[in-house]
């Protein structure tokens, strides 16, 4: 039986491996992570993330050909770890921080007992494969290092044009022949998610390092326009939200997920204007919302995200588990995530229970 391992049990690694296990019952799949609580959550009835149908897929495969553990030994190793933007040092604010990736590569090199294919599942900058290969090739067993880069419409598999490279590509093609790709998500108040902004900033950094200032400036404008859209949204509230109740429907960066990384939800801007927020999202918990609003930037792997919301901010934020309750007596309604259930709301009922002089954005 072919064995696949994925280092990183987050929003990409966990669901990807679950679907591979479901679609390829003849393949044994293991997901490993340095976070013991996260692995425990994957082995429980309360999975650490939400995706439509994920619970059923995991329950169907877990304990059969899908395992969440610490065993890295496998024929194919996917690396799906966080690659955030650097917060210090050379390239700060633009370049990708590959610390987690380097640690994963060293882990693979330390424990490998046989040849294996290593697959880039995280979004990483150009030339990462060459840098990581230097770590992996120090392992006396030798590793066929290839890359697999996924965009949201298709999977592109690439590697060296050598017999070993072609063999590795074929092995990945056999796995992905069963793959069901996700759909693109709609854009609302700017784009969010963990990859779009950091990858664009990394592209800016690469362009600057290669003497392409005009190209770098072009991509900078993408980020600037995205930020402008968020600020314009807050401004469209007529700068009169102080001490008014604003209902927020949707906190995740897109529907069908509980992922709030780089969320376009404009709650921080509204709080800055002293608004009272009433938030509802069907898959984002109150604890998650409080953690996100307690930081300037959310990082799922960062220990600081465990700090509580400040007492002042907490008084201005109320999380509810019903859309109608969230909109009751609101002066403004902001629909920030395209959840299907929001399309089915009885807006006459929402209107009947709204406060006077209200606005829907």
N, C-alpha and C positions, 0 to 999 in steps of 0.2 A: 504494500500500500504506500502510495506517495504521501510524504509528510510535508505540511506547510506550517510555518510559524510566522506570526506577526508580532513584532515588537511595538507596543503601543496600543492600548485598549481604549482609545478615545473615540471621537465622533467619526473618524474615518476607519481606523483599524477594526474596531468591534463589529460594526455593521457589514463591512466588506468581507471579513472572514466568516461571519455568520451566513451570508448569502453564498459564498463559495462552498461552505460545508453543506448547505441545503441543496445546492445545485449539483454538487459533485460528491455523492455519498461514498465514493470509492477513495476519497482523499481524506486523510486525517489532518485536522486543522487545530492548531494551538495558538492562543493569544496570550501574550505575556506583557507585564507592565511592572514598573518599579513601585507603583502604588498598591500596597496590599489591600486597602479599603476598596479600591476600584475593582480589583480582581474579585474580591468577596461579593461586591454588588453584582457583577456579571454572573456569579454563581448562585445568586439569590432570585427571588421572585420580583424584586424591585430593581430593574436594570438601571444603570447610572445615566442612560440617555434615552430619548424617545425618538423613534422613527416608526411610521405606520407599518404594522405587520411584523416589527422586529421581535416582539415578545413571542409570537407564535413560531417564528423561524428558530429562535434560540432554544425554546422549549423542545422543539422537534429534534434538534441536533445535539443539544448539550448532553454530554455523557456518552454519546454514540461515536460521532466523529468530530465533535467540536468540544474543545477543552480550554478552560481559562486557568493558566498555571504559570510556572516559572521555568519551564523546560524549553530551551532555545534550540536544541538540536533538531534539524529538519533538512529536507532536500532543497526546499525553496524558503527563503527568509524574506518576508516583507518588512520594511521599516516604515512605520507610520507614527513618527514622533513629532512633537511640536517644533516648529522652526520659526520662532517669533522674530520680529525686527529687533536689532541690537539696541540696548538702552545705554551702552557705554562703549568707549574705545573707538577704534577706527571704523568709520562707516555708521556711527551712531544715528539712529532714526531712519536709516535707509537699508543698510546691509542686513542680510539674514543671520541670525544667531544660530550656528550649527552645533552648539554644545551638546544638545540631546542626541543629535545624529552621530556625532563623534563618539559619544559614550556608547551608543548602540553598536557602532562598528567595532569598538574595542571589546564589547561583550561577545559579539559574534566570533571575533578572532580568538578570544581567550577560551571559549568552550567548544569550538568546532572540532569534530572528530573525523570529518569526511568532506569531500567536495560539496559545494552547495551554490545555488544561485541566490544572489542578494538583489532585492528589488526595491527601488526607490518608490515608495508610495506617498511620502510627504512631498509637498512642493518645495523644491530646492533650486538654488541658482545654478547657472551654467558652470561647468567645471567641477561640480561637487563630486561627481563619480571619480574623477582622477584623484582628487584629494583623499577621498575615503578609501580608494583602492590601495593607496600606500599603507594604510593601516591594516587592511585585510591581507595584503600579500606578505606581511611579516609572519603570518600563520603558516607553518611548514606544510600543512596539508594542502594549501592552495585553494583558491576560491574563484569560481567563474563569476565575475562581477558584471552584471548587466543593469539596465535601467528600464523601468516601466513608468511612464508618465501619463496620468489620466487627466483629461479635461472633462467637461461635463457632458459632452456629446458622444465621445468614443474613447477607447483605450488605445494609446499608441505605445507599441512595444519596440524598443530599439536596443542595439548592442553592437559589439565589434563584429566586423566581417571576417570572422575566423570560424573554424569548425566548432570550437567550444561555444562561441557566440551564437551561431546558428542553432546549436543544440539547446542553449538556454532559451532563446526566443521561442523555439517550438514548444518547449515545456510550458512556457507562460501562455502561449496561444491555446494549448490544450485545456488549460484552466479557464481562460477567459471565453472560450467557446460557449460556456454555459452562462455567461455573465448577463445580468439584467441591469441596464444602465439607468440611472436616475434621470428625471426630467429637469429641464432648466427652470429656475424659479423667476417669478415676476419681480420687477424692480418697483419699489414704492418710494419711500423717502430716502433716496440714495441707496447705495449698495452696502451690505454688511457681510458678515461671515468672517472666518478666520484667515482666509487666504488672499482675497482680492486686493486689499490695501497693502498688506505686507509684501506681496509679490510685485506689485507695481512699484513700491518704494525700492525694492531690491533691484528692479530693472533700471530705475533712475540711477542708482548707485553704480551699476555695471556700465551704463552709458557714460557717466561722468569719469569713471576710471579708464575708459577706452577713448577719451577725447572726443566725445559726441555730446557737447553741451546742448545743442539745439534739440536733439532727440530726447535728452534727459528732461529738458524744460517742457517738451510736449507731454511727456507722461506725468510730470508734476501737475500739469493742469487738470488731469483726470481726477487726482485726489482733491485738488482745490475746488473743482466744480462739485464733487460729491459733498464736500464739507459745506459749500455754499448752499446746496439744496437743503441740507439739514437746517442751517441757520435761517434760510428764507422761510422754511416751514414755521419756525418759531416766530419769526417776524410777522407772518401772515395772521397770527393770533392778535394782531393790532396792538401788541405791547401793553395789553390791559388785563393780564391774567393774574396779577398780584392778588393773593387771598381769594382767588376764585377756584372752583372745583373743575378740574379738567379730567374727563374720562379717557383713559388710554386703553384701547382694545388692540392687544398684540404687543408682546415684548421681545419675542424671538426674532431673529433676523430674516426668517422666511417661514412659511407655513410647514406643517408636518415635521417639526423638529422642536426640541427644547433648547437648541443651541443659541446662546445669546452673545457669542463672541463678536466683537466689533458691531454690535447691533445698531441699526440705524434709528432705533427708537430715540426720540428727541427729549426724553425725560430730563436729562441733565440741564438742557437749555431752559426748559419750563420751570424747573426747580430754581434755576438762577434768577428767573423773573418772579420768584416767590409764589408760584402756583401751588395749589393743593391737588395732588394726583390721586386718582382712583384707577388702579391698574387691574386688568384682567387678561390673562393668557392661558389657554387650556392646558399647556404643557410646561409652563415655567413656574416654579414654586416661589412662594413668598421669600424664602431664604435666599434663593438665587437672585431675585430682583434686588433684595437688600444688599447682597454682596456686590452686585454690579454697580449699584448706585453709590456705594461707599468708596469706589476707586475711580481714578481718572481713566484707567485703561484696564480691561478685564483680561486675565490670562488664566486659563483653566488649570495650568500646572503651577501657578505661582502661589506660594504659601500665604502671601498677603491678602489673597482674595477671601480668606477666612475671617478677616476683621469685620466687626459689626458696623452697621450704618450709624452715623452720628445721631445723637438724640434729636438734634434740630431737624435733620432731614427726615428721620423716622416719623416725626409728627406730621410731616407734609405728605407722606406716602401711605396709601391704604391699598392693600391687595385683596381682591375679592375673587370668588370662584363662580361668579355668575355675571354674564354680560349686562343683564338688565339692572342688577344691583349696582354694578360699576357705573352705569350711566344715570342712575337716579339722582335728580336734583343737580345735574352737572350743568355748568355754564358753557362747556365746549366738549365736543366729542372728536377724538382723533383715532382713526383706524390706521394702524401702523404695520400690521401684518395681514397677509391675504388669506387668513384661515377661512375655510369653506363655510363654517358655521356663522361667520359674520355676514355672509351673503344672504343667509336665511333669516336674519333678525327681523322682527316685526318693528319697523322703524316708526310706525304710527304710535306704537306703545312707547318706544323710546322718546318720541316727541312729546307725548302726553305727560311724561313724568320728568321732563327736563326743566331746568330753571329758566327764568325769564332772561331775555337778551342773550340767548345761547347761539353757538355756531358749530357747524359740522365741517371738519376739514378732512 
